[in-house]
Amino acid sequence: MVIGLLRKKEIWRMDLRIEYLKLYIAFKAETNFLDVVPQSKQLRLSLNMSFKEIIDPKGLCKDVSGVGRWGNGDVEVRFSNIEDLPYIMSLVRQSFERQMNYEIETDK
């Protein structure tokens, strides 16, 4: 249900591809910018960016650099409350925009 809301309301506004893997769902522009790992009571989101780059005033993100887990990136956030969707999407958008800006800069 929550993945459906993410897809219909927010994620589809971005130019991306979705790849359904065995253990997680990868959201890609050129490469993964978001991996969603479904868990029994929540979604574990991995943002493919450095923890020091994320702007997270609510402190929901966790630094998982050097920690083995399913997903890409050094930022993890757990999503279980639909009321957090706008804030969570602001974090996801940071990862997406970081990837898109990086690609533009490297194409020069």
N, CA, C and O atoms as CSV, one atom per row, in Angstrom:
chain,resi,resn,atom,element,x,y,z
A,1,MET,N,N,0.815,-1.192,0.000
A,1,MET,CA,C,0.000,0.000,0.000
A,1,MET,C,C,0.866,1.267,0.000
A,1,MET,O,O,0.630,2.181,-0.790
A,2,VAL,N,N,1.855,1.319,0.876
A,2,VAL,CA,C,2.703,2.506,0.970
A,2,VAL,C,C,3.503,2.688,-0.311
A,2,VAL,O,O,3.674,3.812,-0.784
A,3,ILE,N,N,4.000,1.578,-0.879
A,3,ILE,CA,C,4.741,1.685,-2.142
A,3,ILE,C,C,3.825,2.232,-3.229
A,3,ILE,O,O,4.250,3.046,-4.049
A,4,GLY,N,N,2.581,1.794,-3.239
A,4,GLY,CA,C,1.618,2.324,-4.200
A,4,GLY,C,C,1.441,3.822,-4.069
A,4,GLY,O,O,1.379,4.531,-5.073
A,5,LEU,N,N,1.360,4.310,-2.843
A,5,LEU,CA,C,1.244,5.752,-2.621
A,5,LEU,C,C,2.485,6.485,-3.091
A,5,LEU,O,O,2.390,7.533,-3.729
A,6,LEU,N,N,3.649,5.937,-2.777
A,6,LEU,CA,C,4.894,6.558,-3.235
A,6,LEU,C,C,4.902,6.660,-4.751
A,6,LEU,O,O,5.243,7.704,-5.308
A,7,ARG,N,N,4.528,5.582,-5.415
A,7,ARG,CA,C,4.579,5.550,-6.874
A,7,ARG,C,C,3.580,6.521,-7.482
A,7,ARG,O,O,3.928,7.286,-8.381
A,8,LYS,N,N,2.360,6.497,-7.008
A,8,LYS,CA,C,1.315,7.287,-7.639
A,8,LYS,C,C,1.416,8.771,-7.324
A,8,LYS,O,O,1.203,9.606,-8.203
A,9,LYS,N,N,1.732,9.103,-6.105
A,9,LYS,CA,C,1.655,10.505,-5.693
A,9,LYS,C,C,2.928,11.292,-5.926
A,9,LYS,O,O,2.862,12.458,-6.316
A,10,GLU,N,N,4.066,10.699,-5.702
A,10,GLU,CA,C,5.285,11.498,-5.675
A,10,GLU,C,C,6.357,11.024,-6.654
A,10,GLU,O,O,6.858,11.816,-7.452
A,11,ILE,N,N,6.704,9.764,-6.601
A,11,ILE,CA,C,7.835,9.267,-7.383
A,11,ILE,C,C,7.629,9.478,-8.873
A,11,ILE,O,O,8.585,9.806,-9.576
A,12,TRP,N,N,6.420,9.303,-9.377
A,12,TRP,CA,C,6.206,9.404,-10.822
A,12,TRP,C,C,6.409,10.810,-11.357
A,12,TRP,O,O,6.475,11.001,-12.571
A,13,ARG,N,N,6.509,11.798,-10.478
A,13,ARG,CA,C,6.780,13.161,-10.939
A,13,ARG,C,C,8.226,13.321,-11.386
A,13,ARG,O,O,8.575,14.319,-12.016
A,14,MET,N,N,9.064,12.352,-11.066
A,14,MET,CA,C,10.472,12.402,-11.441
A,14,MET,C,C,10.673,11.571,-12.712
A,14,MET,O,O,9.909,10.644,-12.977
A,15,ASP,N,N,11.688,11.901,-13.483
A,15,ASP,CA,C,12.014,11.158,-14.701
A,15,ASP,C,C,12.916,9.993,-14.309
A,15,ASP,O,O,14.107,10.186,-14.068
A,16,LEU,N,N,12.352,8.776,-14.242
A,16,LEU,CA,C,13.120,7.659,-13.720
A,16,LEU,C,C,12.639,6.318,-14.245
A,16,LEU,O,O,11.624,6.214,-14.934
A,17,ARG,N,N,13.407,5.297,-13.893
A,17,ARG,CA,C,13.056,3.906,-14.171
A,17,ARG,C,C,12.969,3.165,-12.840
A,17,ARG,O,O,13.619,3.537,-11.863
A,18,ILE,N,N,12.165,2.123,-12.820
A,18,ILE,CA,C,12.041,1.303,-11.615
A,18,ILE,C,C,12.433,-0.119,-11.974
A,18,ILE,O,O,11.972,-0.664,-12.977
A,19,GLU,N,N,13.278,-0.713,-11.158
A,19,GLU,CA,C,13.714,-2.093,-11.359
A,19,GLU,C,C,13.350,-2.891,-10.108
A,19,GLU,O,O,13.798,-2.571,-9.007
A,20,TYR,N,N,12.538,-3.927,-10.286
A,20,TYR,CA,C,12.104,-4.768,-9.172
A,20,TYR,C,C,13.086,-5.924,-9.020
A,20,TYR,O,O,13.145,-6.813,-9.870
A,21,LEU,N,N,13.836,-5.910,-7.961
A,21,LEU,CA,C,14.820,-6.949,-7.687
A,21,LEU,C,C,14.285,-7.878,-6.602
A,21,LEU,O,O,13.223,-7.632,-6.029
A,22,LYS,N,N,15.019,-8.934,-6.330
A,22,LYS,CA,C,14.552,-9.927,-5.367
A,22,LYS,C,C,14.342,-9.338,-3.970
A,22,LYS,O,O,13.347,-9.651,-3.317
A,23,LEU,N,N,15.258,-8.496,-3.506
A,23,LEU,CA,C,15.199,-8.011,-2.130
A,23,LEU,C,C,14.864,-6.534,-1.994
A,23,LEU,O,O,14.574,-6.067,-0.892
A,24,TYR,N,N,14.900,-5.798,-3.085
A,24,TYR,CA,C,14.559,-4.382,-2.994
A,24,TYR,C,C,14.100,-3.859,-4.349
A,24,TYR,O,O,14.233,-4.532,-5.371
A,25,ILE,N,N,13.564,-2.659,-4.336
A,25,ILE,CA,C,13.111,-1.987,-5.543
A,25,ILE,C,C,14.057,-0.821,-5.788
A,25,ILE,O,O,14.242,0.028,-4.916
A,26,ALA,N,N,14.654,-0.779,-6.970
A,26,ALA,CA,C,15.624,0.264,-7.309
A,26,ALA,C,C,14.947,1.335,-8.160
A,26,ALA,O,O,14.328,1.035,-9.181
A,27,PHE,N,N,15.074,2.575,-7.730
A,27,PHE,CA,C,14.609,3.725,-8.492
A,27,PHE,C,C,15.846,4.367,-9.097
A,27,PHE,O,O,16.781,4.731,-8.384
A,28,LYS,N,N,15.846,4.505,-10.443
A,28,LYS,CA,C,17.053,4.924,-11.156
A,28,LYS,C,C,16.778,6.101,-12.073
A,28,LYS,O,O,15.721,6.194,-12.698
A,29,ALA,N,N,17.743,6.990,-12.140
A,29,ALA,CA,C,17.821,7.969,-13.220
A,29,ALA,C,C,18.863,7.367,-14.158
A,29,ALA,O,O,18.503,6.614,-15.063
A,30,GLU,N,N,20.135,7.676,-13.969
A,30,GLU,CA,C,21.201,6.959,-14.666
A,30,GLU,C,C,21.608,5.735,-13.848
A,30,GLU,O,O,21.780,4.645,-14.393
A,31,THR,N,N,21.761,5.924,-12.545
A,31,THR,CA,C,22.029,4.826,-11.611
A,31,THR,C,C,21.027,4.950,-10.471
A,31,THR,O,O,20.198,5.861,-10.459
A,32,ASN,N,N,21.105,4.039,-9.522
A,32,ASN,CA,C,20.181,4.082,-8.392
A,32,ASN,C,C,20.364,5.374,-7.597
A,32,ASN,O,O,21.484,5.749,-7.249
A,33,PHE,N,N,19.257,6.040,-7.320
A,33,PHE,CA,C,19.294,7.158,-6.378
A,33,PHE,C,C,18.478,6.819,-5.142
A,33,PHE,O,O,18.614,7.472,-4.107
A,34,LEU,N,N,17.616,5.782,-5.245
A,34,LEU,CA,C,16.791,5.334,-4.129
A,34,LEU,C,C,16.576,3.836,-4.247
A,34,LEU,O,O,16.221,3.331,-5.312
A,35,ASP,N,N,16.793,3.133,-3.150
A,35,ASP,CA,C,16.441,1.719,-3.067
A,35,ASP,C,C,15.446,1.570,-1.929
A,35,ASP,O,O,15.653,2.100,-0.838
A,36,VAL,N,N,14.367,0.847,-2.190
A,36,VAL,CA,C,13.324,0.634,-1.191
A,36,VAL,C,C,13.329,-0.839,-0.814
A,36,VAL,O,O,13.121,-1.713,-1.655
A,37,VAL,N,N,13.572,-1.095,0.463
A,37,VAL,CA,C,13.576,-2.459,0.982
A,37,VAL,C,C,12.304,-2.635,1.807
A,37,VAL,O,O,12.203,-2.087,2.905
A,38,PRO,N,N,11.326,-3.396,1.295
A,38,PRO,CA,C,10.105,-3.617,2.067
A,38,PRO,C,C,10.393,-4.476,3.296
A,38,PRO,O,O,11.071,-5.499,3.205
A,39,GLN,N,N,9.878,-4.056,4.426
A,39,GLN,CA,C,9.977,-4.816,5.662
A,39,GLN,C,C,8.568,-4.985,6.206
A,39,GLN,O,O,7.633,-4.372,5.691
A,40,SER,N,N,8.400,-5.796,7.226
A,40,SER,CA,C,7.056,-6.142,7.679
A,40,SER,C,C,6.228,-4.938,8.122
A,40,SER,O,O,5.029,-4.897,7.847
A,41,LYS,N,N,6.825,-3.961,8.795
A,41,LYS,CA,C,6.045,-2.834,9.307
A,41,LYS,C,C,6.510,-1.479,8.793
A,41,LYS,O,O,6.007,-0.440,9.221
A,42,GLN,N,N,7.464,-1.492,7.879
A,42,GLN,CA,C,8.001,-0.230,7.382
A,42,GLN,C,C,8.727,-0.463,6.067
A,42,GLN,O,O,8.901,-1.598,5.623
A,43,LEU,N,N,9.145,0.632,5.461
A,43,LEU,CA,C,10.030,0.587,4.304
A,43,LEU,C,C,11.369,1.149,4.743
A,43,LEU,O,O,11.431,2.175,5.420
A,44,ARG,N,N,12.436,0.474,4.354
A,44,ARG,CA,C,13.775,1.000,4.610
A,44,ARG,C,C,14.259,1.603,3.301
A,44,ARG,O,O,14.390,0.905,2.295
A,45,LEU,N,N,14.520,2.895,3.321
A,45,LEU,CA,C,14.943,3.608,2.123
A,45,LEU,C,C,16.432,3.872,2.192
A,45,LEU,O,O,16.935,4.386,3.191
A,46,SER,N,N,17.133,3.521,1.132
A,46,SER,CA,C,18.561,3.825,1.007
A,46,SER,C,C,18.715,4.899,-0.052
A,46,SER,O,O,18.338,4.710,-1.209
A,47,LEU,N,N,19.276,6.033,0.359
A,47,LEU,CA,C,19.508,7.145,-0.561
A,47,LEU,C,C,20.958,7.100,-1.004
A,47,LEU,O,O,21.867,7.074,-0.174
A,48,ASN,N,N,21.172,7.091,-2.300
A,48,ASN,CA,C,22.519,6.940,-2.838
A,48,ASN,C,C,23.232,8.290,-2.875
A,48,ASN,O,O,23.374,8.923,-3.921
A,49,MET,N,N,23.667,8.695,-1.697
A,49,MET,CA,C,24.435,9.925,-1.543
A,49,MET,C,C,25.196,9.850,-0.231
A,49,MET,O,O,24.913,9.002,0.615
A,50,SER,N,N,26.138,10.721,-0.073
A,50,SER,CA,C,26.932,10.773,1.146
A,50,SER,C,C,26.086,11.337,2.291
A,50,SER,O,O,25.281,12.245,2.088
A,51,PHE,N,N,26.276,10.793,3.484
A,51,PHE,CA,C,25.518,11.257,4.644
A,51,PHE,C,C,25.779,12.739,4.921
A,51,PHE,O,O,24.872,13.459,5.338
A,52,LYS,N,N,26.993,13.191,4.694
A,52,LYS,CA,C,27.316,14.595,4.986
A,52,LYS,C,C,26.629,15.565,4.024
A,52,LYS,O,O,26.576,16.764,4.298
A,53,GLU,N,N,26.102,15.066,2.898
A,53,GLU,CA,C,25.424,15.923,1.921
A,53,GLU,C,C,23.935,16.108,2.197
A,53,GLU,O,O,23.345,17.082,1.730
A,54,ILE,N,N,23.326,15.208,2.935
A,54,ILE,CA,C,21.876,15.243,3.126
A,54,ILE,C,C,21.484,16.384,4.064
A,54,ILE,O,O,22.136,16.614,5.083
A,55,ILE,N,N,20.435,17.081,3.715
A,55,ILE,CA,C,19.875,18.122,4.584
A,55,ILE,C,C,18.644,17.509,5.244
A,55,ILE,O,O,17.623,17.288,4.595
A,56,ASP,N,N,18.756,17.237,6.549
A,56,ASP,CA,C,17.744,16.486,7.292
A,56,ASP,C,C,17.465,17.162,8.641
A,56,ASP,O,O,17.928,16.683,9.676
A,57,PRO,N,N,16.713,18.270,8.638
A,57,PRO,CA,C,16.467,18.981,9.891
A,57,PRO,C,C,15.743,18.150,10.951
A,57,PRO,O,O,15.913,18.399,12.144
A,58,LYS,N,N,14.939,17.168,10.536
A,58,LYS,CA,C,14.215,16.338,11.512
A,58,LYS,C,C,15.074,15.213,12.077
A,58,LYS,O,O,14.680,14.557,13.042
A,59,GLY,N,N,16.236,14.987,11.489
A,59,GLY,CA,C,17.132,13.956,11.996
A,59,GLY,C,C,16.639,12.533,11.802
A,59,GLY,O,O,16.924,11.663,12.625
A,60,LEU,N,N,15.904,12.283,10.727
A,60,LEU,CA,C,15.393,10.931,10.462
A,60,LEU,C,C,16.416,10.033,9.772
A,60,LEU,O,O,16.296,8.809,9.815
A,61,CYS,N,N,17.410,10.629,9.145
A,61,CYS,CA,C,18.394,9.856,8.386
A,61,CYS,C,C,19.470,9.277,9.293
A,61,CYS,O,O,19.812,9.832,10.338
A,62,LYS,N,N,19.983,8.145,8.850
A,62,LYS,CA,C,21.036,7.448,9.586
A,62,LYS,C,C,22.227,7.248,8.648
A,62,LYS,O,O,22.056,6.937,7.470
A,63,ASP,N,N,23.424,7.428,9.182
A,63,ASP,CA,C,24.651,7.194,8.418
A,63,ASP,C,C,24.941,5.697,8.432
A,63,ASP,O,O,25.217,5.124,9.485
A,64,VAL,N,N,24.878,5.066,7.264
A,64,VAL,CA,C,25.129,3.628,7.169
A,64,VAL,C,C,26.340,3.340,6.282
A,64,VAL,O,O,26.457,2.255,5.712
A,65,SER,N,N,27.237,4.320,6.171
A,65,SER,CA,C,28.453,4.086,5.390
A,65,SER,C,C,29.263,2.989,6.070
A,65,SER,O,O,29.468,3.014,7.284
A,66,GLY,N,N,29.712,2.045,5.289
A,66,GLY,CA,C,30.499,0.942,5.826
A,66,GLY,C,C,29.686,-0.154,6.495
A,66,GLY,O,O,30.258,-1.068,7.088
A,67,VAL,N,N,28.359,-0.080,6.412
A,67,VAL,CA,C,27.493,-1.096,7.014
A,67,VAL,C,C,26.936,-1.970,5.891
A,67,VAL,O,O,26.396,-1.447,4.916
A,68,GLY,N,N,27.058,-3.272,6.012
A,68,GLY,CA,C,26.518,-4.169,4.993
A,68,GLY,C,C,25.007,-4.273,5.107
A,68,GLY,O,O,24.480,-4.550,6.184
A,69,ARG,N,N,24.305,-4.051,3.995
A,69,ARG,CA,C,22.854,-4.182,3.949
A,69,ARG,C,C,22.436,-4.166,2.491
A,69,ARG,O,O,23.248,-3.881,1.611
A,70,TRP,N,N,21.154,-4.476,2.227
A,70,TRP,CA,C,20.634,-4.426,0.865
A,70,TRP,C,C,20.344,-2.980,0.524
A,70,TRP,O,O,19.682,-2.275,1.285
A,71,GLY,N,N,20.836,-2.544,-0.609
A,71,GLY,CA,C,20.612,-1.176,-1.058
A,71,GLY,C,C,21.927,-0.460,-1.270
A,71,GLY,O,O,22.984,-0.958,-0.882
A,72,ASN,N,N,21.861,0.701,-1.881
A,72,ASN,CA,C,23.040,1.506,-2.211
A,72,ASN,C,C,22.989,2.817,-1.447
A,72,ASN,O,O,21.915,3.283,-1.066
A,73,GLY,N,N,24.134,3.399,-1.227
A,73,GLY,CA,C,24.190,4.717,-0.611
A,73,GLY,C,C,24.520,4.669,0.861
A,73,GLY,O,O,24.456,3.621,1.503
A,74,ASP,N,N,24.876,5.835,1.383
A,74,ASP,CA,C,25.304,5.961,2.777
A,74,ASP,C,C,24.224,6.520,3.685
A,74,ASP,O,O,24.462,6.716,4.877
A,75,VAL,N,N,23.037,6.781,3.142
A,75,VAL,CA,C,21.959,7.378,3.931
A,75,VAL,C,C,20.785,6.407,3.980
A,75,VAL,O,O,20.335,5.897,2.953
A,76,GLU,N,N,20.305,6.166,5.182
A,76,GLU,CA,C,19.142,5.298,5.365
A,76,GLU,C,C,18.077,6.063,6.132
A,76,GLU,O,O,18.375,6.789,7.082
A,77,VAL,N,N,16.841,5.892,5.711
A,77,VAL,CA,C,15.706,6.466,6.434
A,77,VAL,C,C,14.594,5.427,6.432
A,77,VAL,O,O,14.364,4.748,5.431
A,78,ARG,N,N,13.920,5.314,7.547
A,78,ARG,CA,C,12.826,4.346,7.676
A,78,ARG,C,C,11.495,5.074,7.561
A,78,ARG,O,O,11.298,6.143,8.139
A,79,PHE,N,N,10.583,4.468,6.797
A,79,PHE,CA,C,9.300,5.097,6.503
A,79,PHE,C,C,8.175,4.173,6.937
A,79,PHE,O,O,8.012,3.080,6.395
A,80,SER,N,N,7.396,4.622,7.923
A,80,SER,CA,C,6.268,3.813,8.383
A,80,SER,C,C,5.012,4.643,8.615
A,80,SER,O,O,3.926,4.086,8.773
A,81,ASN,N,N,5.143,5.958,8.637
A,81,ASN,CA,C,4.008,6.835,8.910
A,81,ASN,C,C,3.703,7.663,7.664
A,81,ASN,O,O,4.536,8.454,7.221
A,82,ILE,N,N,2.520,7.481,7.105
A,82,ILE,CA,C,2.155,8.170,5.866
A,82,ILE,C,C,2.223,9.687,6.017
A,82,ILE,O,O,2.412,10.395,5.028
A,83,GLU,N,N,2.073,10.186,7.214
A,83,GLU,CA,C,2.151,11.633,7.441
A,83,GLU,C,C,3.557,12.172,7.183
A,83,GLU,O,O,3.732,13.372,6.971
A,84,ASP,N,N,4.554,11.296,7.200
A,84,ASP,CA,C,5.934,11.700,6.919
A,84,ASP,C,C,6.245,11.748,5.423
A,84,ASP,O,O,7.350,12.131,5.038
A,85,LEU,N,N,5.292,11.368,4.577
A,85,LEU,CA,C,5.557,11.268,3.139
A,85,LEU,C,C,6.135,12.548,2.527
A,85,LEU,O,O,7.131,12.459,1.809
A,86,PRO,N,N,5.566,13.725,2.772
A,86,PRO,CA,C,6.157,14.924,2.155
A,86,PRO,C,C,7.618,15.143,2.569
A,86,PRO,O,O,8.452,15.508,1.741
A,87,TYR,N,N,7.919,14.922,3.836
A,87,TYR,CA,C,9.297,15.112,4.301
A,87,TYR,C,C,10.221,14.056,3.700
A,87,TYR,O,O,11.319,14.375,3.245
A,88,ILE,N,N,9.777,12.800,3.700
A,88,ILE,CA,C,10.577,11.711,3.124
A,88,ILE,C,C,10.851,11.999,1.650
A,88,ILE,O,O,11.962,11.782,1.167
A,89,MET,N,N,9.836,12.490,0.935
A,89,MET,CA,C,10.028,12.796,-0.483
A,89,MET,C,C,11.016,13.938,-0.682
A,89,MET,O,O,11.700,13.984,-1.704
A,90,SER,N,N,11.105,14.860,0.272
A,90,SER,CA,C,12.116,15.922,0.157
A,90,SER,C,C,13.518,15.329,0.274
A,90,SER,O,O,14.453,15.819,-0.360
A,91,LEU,N,N,13.670,14.282,1.076
A,91,LEU,CA,C,14.959,13.594,1.189
A,91,LEU,C,C,15.269,12.829,-0.099
A,91,LEU,O,O,16.394,12.871,-0.597
A,92,VAL,N,N,14.266,12.132,-0.631
A,92,VAL,CA,C,14.434,11.383,-1.880
A,92,VAL,C,C,14.801,12.340,-3.016
A,92,VAL,O,O,15.682,12.046,-3.824
A,93,ARG,N,N,14.129,13.471,-3.069
A,93,ARG,CA,C,14.404,14.448,-4.128
A,93,ARG,C,C,15.846,14.952,-4.049
A,93,ARG,O,O,16.467,15.207,-5.081
A,94,GLN,N,N,16.379,15.097,-2.844
A,94,GLN,CA,C,17.782,15.514,-2.707
A,94,GLN,C,C,18.712,14.511,-3.388
A,94,GLN,O,O,19.656,14.898,-4.077
A,95,SER,N,N,18.441,13.226,-3.191
A,95,SER,CA,C,19.271,12.192,-3.803
A,95,SER,C,C,19.138,12.223,-5.328
A,95,SER,O,O,20.131,12.126,-6.049
A,96,PHE,N,N,17.907,12.358,-5.804
A,96,PHE,CA,C,17.652,12.436,-7.241
A,96,PHE,C,C,18.347,13.656,-7.850
A,96,PHE,O,O,19.048,13.537,-8.855
A,97,GLU,N,N,18.154,14.819,-7.243
A,97,GLU,CA,C,18.743,16.047,-7.780
A,97,GLU,C,C,20.263,16.017,-7.703
A,97,GLU,O,O,20.934,16.532,-8.598
A,98,ARG,N,N,20.812,15.430,-6.661
A,98,ARG,CA,C,22.264,15.305,-6.549
A,98,ARG,C,C,22.794,14.485,-7.720
A,98,ARG,O,O,23.791,14.854,-8.341
A,99,GLN,N,N,22.124,13.371,-8.021
A,99,GLN,CA,C,22.568,12.541,-9.136
A,99,GLN,C,C,22.447,13.289,-10.460
A,99,GLN,O,O,23.357,13.227,-11.286
A,100,MET,N,N,21.352,13.984,-10.669
A,100,MET,CA,C,21.151,14.698,-11.927
A,100,MET,C,C,22.152,15.847,-12.064
A,100,MET,O,O,22.687,16.062,-13.152
A,101,ASN,N,N,22.412,16.575,-11.003
A,101,ASN,CA,C,23.398,17.663,-11.050
A,101,ASN,C,C,24.791,17.117,-11.286
A,101,ASN,O,O,25.569,17.708,-12.035
A,102,TYR,N,N,25.117,16.002,-10.660
A,102,TYR,CA,C,26.427,15.389,-10.837
A,102,TYR,C,C,26.620,14.981,-12.295
A,102,TYR,O,O,27.692,15.184,-12.864
A,103,GLU,N,N,25.573,14.402,-12.899
A,103,GLU,CA,C,25.666,13.973,-14.290
A,103,GLU,C,C,25.847,15.165,-15.220
A,103,GLU,O,O,26.611,15.085,-16.182
A,104,ILE,N,N,25.159,16.263,-14.949
A,104,ILE,CA,C,25.290,17.459,-15.779
A,104,ILE,C,C,26.713,17.995,-15.685
A,104,ILE,O,O,27.310,18.357,-16.699
A,105,GLU,N,N,27.261,18.048,-14.467
A,105,GLU,CA,C,28.615,18.560,-14.275
A,105,GLU,C,C,29.657,17.672,-14.943
A,105,GLU,O,O,30.628,18.185,-15.497
A,106,THR,N,N,29.481,16.350,-14.905
A,106,THR,CA,C,30.471,15.450,-15.490
A,106,THR,C,C,30.358,15.376,-17.007
A,106,THR,O,O,31.290,14.918,-17.669
A,107,ASP,N,N,29.240,15.816,-17.570
A,107,ASP,CA,C,29.066,15.816,-19.024
A,107,ASP,C,C,29.752,17.000,-19.696
A,107,ASP,O,O,29.871,17.019,-20.921
A,108,LYS,N,N,30.200,17.976,-18.937
A,108,LYS,CA,C,30.807,19.186,-19.511
A,108,LYS,C,C,32.134,18.899,-20.152
A,108,LYS,O,O,32.775,19.808,-20.680
